[in-house]
Amino acid sequence: MHLVRYADRQAGEVRVGLLGDDGELRAVPDVRRVADLLTLSRSAFDAALEQTDRRSVSVRGGDVVLLPPIDGRTELWAAGVTYHRSREARVEESTERSVYEKVYDADRPELFFKAPAWRVVTDREPIAVRDDSPLNVPEPELAAVANSAGELVGYLVANDVSSRSIEGENPLYLPQAKMYAGSAALSVGIRPAAELPDAAALPIEMTVTRNDRTVFEGRTSTAELRRPPAELLEHLYHAQRFPEGAVLCTGTGIVPALDVTLAAGDLVRITIDGVGELANPVVEGAAAMDWLIAAADNPLARPGAAT
């Protein structure tokens, strides 16, 4: 099952529910935000989901719009250079190669802010590439969901869309390469950690198609992670509090060659065994993502709400 947020068209409300592998959706009683569940301890979080699965009434699937799985003050962060392939790619593209060589082996990981909850897109919604960057790539990642105490409570599929040309020009340009409208995508549902007790060797696959033709495909496994999610979360939570939890993208092990770049009209598909799938069409430029502003207060303004 997956923990999801959804807009109920008939009630005009945003709710939280459990989406079963059979497609059945059950509302979590008395909960309107995923952020509220992330204030609970791991044991209380698991108990709330278990109770919902047993007694909640099913929701009619045609009356709902699935939304990004985080809300409130929950933040999206990311880790970099956690796979050897990522280290190689950063060294290849950068004018400051030693920075990436050092951080891969260092005690302290590279962590950076990615997006507030309202800027995150989900499955079937567009991701974007910057119109001032000639080299842009998707970065498929396992994302760890943590509660306010930093306990790992679930997993998501993430796409940390990035400008390789901007980051490669100067590492100090990292925020511009990583944080812009349409650069952060998460799968619709959180797979509870209780249902996936071992995430140490999960296959990850990504394909990029253009005009129904595959222009890139890659595979890796979380077994190649240099640092496990729990270690990354420990560093993230060391010097600041997340009262409504955080989601941390754990880095990518799939990086296309320098002659591969995303273009408007492409479709990026990412799957992580046991966690889920994420598929997003590609658009270009900030204006193409202006709908996020209205959707922050009106979930029915999202592209998927029209279908």
C-alpha positions as CSV (number, residue, x, y, z in Angstrom):
1,M,0.0,0.0,0.0
2,H,0.9,3.7,-0.3
3,L,0.1,6.7,1.8
4,V,-1.3,9.4,-0.6
5,R,-2.8,12.8,-0.6
6,Y,-5.8,13.4,-2.8
7,A,-8.4,16.1,-3.6
8,D,-12.0,14.8,-3.3
9,R,-13.9,16.5,-6.1
10,Q,-17.3,16.0,-4.6
11,A,-16.4,17.2,-1.1
12,G,-14.0,19.9,-2.3
13,E,-11.5,18.8,0.3
14,V,-7.9,17.5,0.4
15,R,-7.6,14.3,2.3
16,V,-5.1,11.6,3.2
17,G,-5.6,8.0,2.4
18,L,-4.1,4.5,1.8
19,L,-4.0,3.3,-1.7
20,G,-3.8,-0.4,-1.9
21,D,-2.0,-2.4,-4.5
22,D,-5.4,-3.4,-5.8
23,G,-6.3,0.3,-6.5
24,E,-8.6,0.6,-3.5
25,L,-8.4,3.9,-1.7
26,R,-9.3,4.3,2.0
27,A,-9.4,7.6,3.8
28,V,-7.3,8.0,7.0
29,P,-9.9,9.1,9.6
30,D,-9.6,12.6,11.0
31,V,-6.3,13.4,9.0
32,R,-6.2,16.1,6.4
33,R,-2.4,16.5,6.0
34,V,0.5,14.0,5.6
35,A,2.5,16.6,7.6
36,D,0.3,15.7,10.6
37,L,1.3,12.1,10.4
38,L,4.9,13.1,10.2
39,T,4.7,14.7,13.7
40,L,4.0,11.2,15.1
41,S,6.6,8.7,16.3
42,R,7.5,5.8,14.0
43,S,5.4,3.4,16.1
44,A,2.4,5.8,16.1
45,F,2.7,6.4,12.4
46,D,2.7,2.7,11.6
47,A,-0.3,2.2,14.0
48,A,-2.3,4.9,12.3
49,L,-1.8,3.3,8.9
50,E,-2.6,-0.2,10.2
51,Q,-5.9,1.0,11.8
52,T,-6.9,2.8,8.6
53,D,-6.3,-0.4,6.6
54,R,-8.6,-2.3,8.8
55,R,-11.6,0.0,9.3
56,S,-11.7,2.9,6.9
57,V,-14.4,3.2,4.2
58,S,-13.3,3.0,0.6
59,V,-13.3,6.1,-1.6
60,R,-14.5,6.1,-5.2
61,G,-11.4,6.4,-7.3
62,G,-13.0,8.4,-10.1
63,D,-13.9,11.3,-7.7
64,V,-10.3,12.0,-6.6
65,V,-7.2,13.7,-7.9
66,L,-3.9,12.3,-6.6
67,L,-1.6,15.0,-5.3
68,P,2.1,15.3,-4.4
69,P,2.7,13.3,-1.2
70,I,4.0,16.1,1.0
71,D,2.4,19.2,2.3
72,G,2.5,21.7,5.2
73,R,6.0,22.6,6.4
74,T,7.5,19.3,5.2
75,E,10.6,20.1,3.1
76,L,12.3,18.3,0.3
77,W,16.1,18.0,0.5
78,A,18.7,16.1,-1.5
79,A,22.1,14.5,-1.2
80,G,24.7,14.6,-3.8
81,V,27.7,12.4,-4.9
82,T,26.5,9.3,-3.0
83,Y,27.1,6.9,-5.9
84,H,30.4,6.3,-7.6
85,R,28.8,7.0,-11.0
86,S,27.6,10.4,-9.7
87,R,31.2,11.2,-8.5
88,E,32.5,10.3,-12.0
89,A,29.9,12.4,-13.7
90,R,30.5,15.5,-11.5
91,V,34.2,15.2,-12.1
92,E,33.7,14.9,-15.8
93,E,31.5,17.9,-16.1
94,S,33.0,20.3,-13.6
95,T,35.8,22.9,-13.8
96,E,36.5,22.2,-10.1
97,R,36.9,18.4,-10.1
98,S,38.6,18.0,-6.8
99,V,35.4,19.3,-5.0
100,Y,33.5,16.2,-6.0
101,E,36.3,13.7,-5.5
102,K,36.7,14.9,-1.9
103,V,33.1,14.9,-0.9
104,Y,32.5,11.3,-2.0
105,D,35.0,10.0,0.5
106,A,34.4,12.7,3.2
107,D,32.8,12.1,6.6
108,R,30.2,14.8,5.9
109,P,27.9,14.3,2.9
110,E,26.8,17.0,0.4
111,L,23.2,18.0,1.4
112,F,21.1,20.8,-0.2
113,F,17.6,22.2,-0.1
114,K,15.5,21.2,-3.1
115,A,12.0,22.5,-2.7
116,P,9.1,23.4,-0.3
117,A,6.2,21.1,-0.5
118,W,4.1,23.4,-2.7
119,R,6.7,23.4,-5.5
120,V,6.8,19.6,-5.8
121,V,5.2,17.9,-8.7
122,T,4.0,14.3,-8.9
123,D,3.4,11.4,-11.4
124,R,2.1,12.5,-14.8
125,E,2.7,16.2,-14.0
126,P,5.4,18.1,-16.0
127,I,8.9,18.6,-15.0
128,A,11.0,21.5,-16.5
129,V,14.4,22.3,-17.8
130,R,15.9,25.8,-17.7
131,D,15.9,27.7,-20.9
132,D,19.3,29.1,-20.1
133,S,21.0,25.7,-19.8
134,P,22.2,23.6,-22.7
135,L,22.6,20.4,-20.7
136,N,19.8,19.2,-18.4
137,V,19.3,15.7,-17.0
138,P,16.8,13.8,-14.8
139,E,18.3,12.2,-11.7
140,P,16.4,9.1,-10.5
141,E,16.6,8.6,-6.7
142,L,15.3,6.8,-3.8
143,A,13.8,9.3,-1.4
144,A,13.6,8.7,2.4
145,V,10.6,10.1,4.3
146,A,11.4,11.0,7.9
147,N,9.2,12.2,10.8
148,S,9.8,15.1,13.1
149,A,12.2,13.0,15.2
150,G,14.3,12.0,12.1
151,E,13.0,8.4,12.1
152,L,12.7,6.8,8.7
153,V,9.0,6.1,8.1
154,G,8.7,5.5,4.3
155,Y,10.1,5.8,0.8
156,L,9.3,7.6,-2.4
157,V,10.6,7.7,-6.0
158,A,12.2,11.0,-6.8
159,N,13.5,12.9,-9.8
160,D,16.1,15.5,-8.9
161,V,16.0,17.3,-12.2
162,S,19.3,19.3,-12.7
163,S,21.3,21.6,-15.0
164,R,24.6,19.9,-15.5
165,S,26.0,22.8,-17.5
166,I,25.3,25.4,-14.7
167,E,26.6,23.2,-11.9
168,G,29.6,22.2,-14.0
169,E,30.5,25.8,-14.7
170,N,31.0,26.6,-11.0
171,P,29.9,24.5,-7.9
172,L,28.7,27.7,-6.3
173,Y,26.0,27.8,-8.9
174,L,24.5,24.6,-7.4
175,P,21.3,26.3,-6.1
176,Q,20.5,27.6,-9.7
177,A,21.2,24.2,-11.1
178,K,19.0,22.3,-8.7
179,M,16.3,24.7,-7.4
180,Y,13.9,26.1,-10.0
181,A,10.2,25.6,-11.0
182,G,9.7,22.0,-12.2
183,S,13.0,20.6,-10.9
184,A,11.5,18.4,-8.1
185,A,9.2,15.4,-8.7
186,L,8.0,12.7,-6.3
187,S,5.9,9.6,-6.8
188,V,2.3,9.9,-5.6
189,G,2.5,7.5,-2.7
190,I,4.8,6.9,0.3
191,R,5.6,3.2,0.7
192,P,5.7,2.7,4.5
193,A,9.1,1.5,5.8
194,A,7.2,-1.2,7.7
195,E,6.3,-2.7,4.4
196,L,9.9,-2.4,3.0
197,P,12.2,-3.4,5.9
198,D,15.2,-3.8,3.6
199,A,15.9,-1.0,1.1
200,A,19.6,-1.9,0.7
201,A,19.4,-3.5,-2.8
202,L,16.5,-2.1,-4.7
203,P,16.7,-2.0,-8.5
204,I,16.3,1.4,-10.0
205,E,15.5,2.0,-13.7
206,M,15.0,5.0,-15.9
207,T,14.1,5.6,-19.5
208,V,13.8,8.8,-21.5
209,T,11.7,8.7,-24.6
210,R,11.3,11.2,-27.4
211,N,8.8,10.8,-30.1
212,D,8.1,7.3,-29.0
213,R,11.8,6.5,-29.3
214,T,14.1,5.6,-26.3
215,V,17.0,8.1,-26.2
216,F,18.4,7.0,-22.9
217,E,18.0,4.1,-20.5
218,G,19.9,3.2,-17.3
219,R,19.9,0.9,-14.4
220,T,21.4,0.8,-10.9
221,S,20.7,-0.4,-7.4
222,T,20.6,1.1,-4.0
223,A,23.3,-1.4,-3.1
224,E,25.7,1.0,-4.8
225,L,24.9,3.8,-2.3
226,R,28.0,5.1,-0.6
227,R,25.9,6.2,2.5
228,P,22.7,4.6,3.7
229,P,19.5,6.7,4.1
230,A,19.7,6.6,7.9
231,E,23.2,8.1,7.8
232,L,22.1,10.9,5.5
233,L,19.1,11.7,7.7
234,E,21.3,11.9,10.7
235,H,23.4,14.6,9.1
236,L,20.3,16.4,7.9
237,Y,18.7,16.5,11.3
238,H,21.9,17.2,13.3
239,A,21.7,21.0,13.3
240,Q,18.0,21.9,12.6
241,R,14.5,20.7,13.4
242,F,11.8,19.6,11.0
243,P,8.6,19.8,13.0
244,E,6.5,18.3,10.2
245,G,9.2,16.0,8.8
246,A,11.4,16.0,5.7
247,V,11.9,14.0,2.6
248,L,15.6,13.4,1.5
249,C,16.6,12.3,-2.0
250,T,19.5,10.0,-1.5
251,G,21.5,10.7,-4.7
252,T,21.6,9.2,-8.1
253,G,23.5,6.3,-9.6
254,I,22.3,6.9,-13.2
255,V,23.8,9.8,-15.0
256,P,23.6,10.1,-18.8
257,A,26.7,10.9,-20.9
258,L,27.4,14.5,-21.7
259,D,25.9,14.2,-25.1
260,V,22.4,13.4,-23.7
261,T,20.1,16.3,-22.6
262,L,16.4,16.6,-21.8
263,A,14.2,18.5,-24.3
264,A,10.6,19.7,-24.2
265,G,8.3,16.8,-25.2
266,D,10.4,14.1,-23.6
267,L,8.9,11.6,-21.2
268,V,11.0,10.4,-18.2
269,R,10.0,7.2,-16.5
270,I,11.6,6.0,-13.2
271,T,10.8,2.8,-11.3
272,I,12.2,1.5,-8.0
273,D,11.3,-2.0,-7.1
274,G,9.1,-2.1,-4.1
275,V,8.6,1.6,-3.9
276,G,6.8,2.8,-7.0
277,E,6.9,4.5,-10.4
278,L,7.2,8.1,-11.5
279,A,6.6,9.4,-15.0
280,N,6.8,13.0,-16.1
281,P,6.6,14.9,-19.4
282,V,9.2,17.6,-19.9
283,V,8.5,21.3,-20.6
284,E,10.9,24.2,-20.9
285,G,11.1,27.5,-19.0
286,A,9.6,29.0,-15.9
287,A,6.3,30.1,-17.5
288,A,5.4,26.5,-18.3
289,M,5.2,25.9,-14.5
290,D,3.2,28.9,-13.5
291,W,0.3,26.7,-12.7
292,L,2.1,25.7,-9.5
293,I,1.3,29.1,-8.0
294,A,-2.5,28.7,-8.3
295,A,-2.2,25.0,-7.3
296,A,-0.7,25.9,-4.0
297,D,-4.1,27.0,-2.8
298,N,-6.3,25.2,-5.3
299,P,-5.4,21.6,-5.9
300,L,-8.0,21.4,-8.7
301,A,-5.8,23.8,-10.7
302,R,-3.2,21.0,-11.2
303,P,-3.0,19.6,-14.7
304,G,-4.3,16.1,-13.7
305,A,-7.5,17.6,-12.2
306,A,-8.9,18.3,-15.7
307,T,-9.0,14.6,-16.5
